[in-house]
Amino acid sequence: MIKSLLILILCLTSTLSFAQVSNQLKDTVIYFTPDQNAEFVGGVDQLMEYIYSNYRAPCGTGFEINAVVILRFVVEIDGSISNAIVEKNSDCVLCDSQALRIVNKMPTWIPALNHGQAVRSYIRLPIDFSF
């Protein structure tokens, strides 16, 4: 009887521990293709307006800029941005740093959803600096 009770307690304890670990892992998963992608508040048009209104032209460049920078970042469960990196560099180092600066100071997004729950997700964002 005591042996059965100890086995039952051991099983329940390990199940509860597994559930805690499972929830912690769920919060660290980053989705590439969630059921519903994260979205900039106001949609694509507002995102483009935000990008171009926050671009600062490098002083005294004196040449035409024609560059595309591809960034990758994570939209967190709360909509904040993290882990922004330049995935594909342009030939314009100033454009790469401008693109990172713009993304890192973005306002919160509407997070991605998977099975109705907000989840962390990757976003790939090309920014075209053609002026």
C-alpha positions, 0 to 999 in steps of 0.5 A: 500500500505504501509502495503504491502510494509512493509510486503514485506520488512519484508519477504525479510529481514527474507529470507536473514537472514535465508540464512546467518544462513543456510550458517553458519550452513553448515560450521559447519556440519561434515559429517560421510559419504560424497559423496567422503571421505577425502584423505591423499595426495598421498593415503594410502601408503603415509599415512602409510609411514608418520605415521611410519616415524614420530613414535618415539620409547619410550626410554628405554621401553625394551619390545615388543610393540603390540598395536592398537590405533584408532583415530578420527579427523576432516578434515576441508574444507581447508584440515587441521586436528582438534579435534583429539581424541583417540577413542579406547585406547590401553594398551600402554599409550605411543602409544596413545600419539604418535598416537595423536602427529602424527595426530596433526602434519599431513600435509593438506589432500584433503578434503571430497566432498559432492555434489561437495563442500568441506565439513568437515568430520570425519576420523577414523584411526587405527594405529598399533604399533606392533614392 
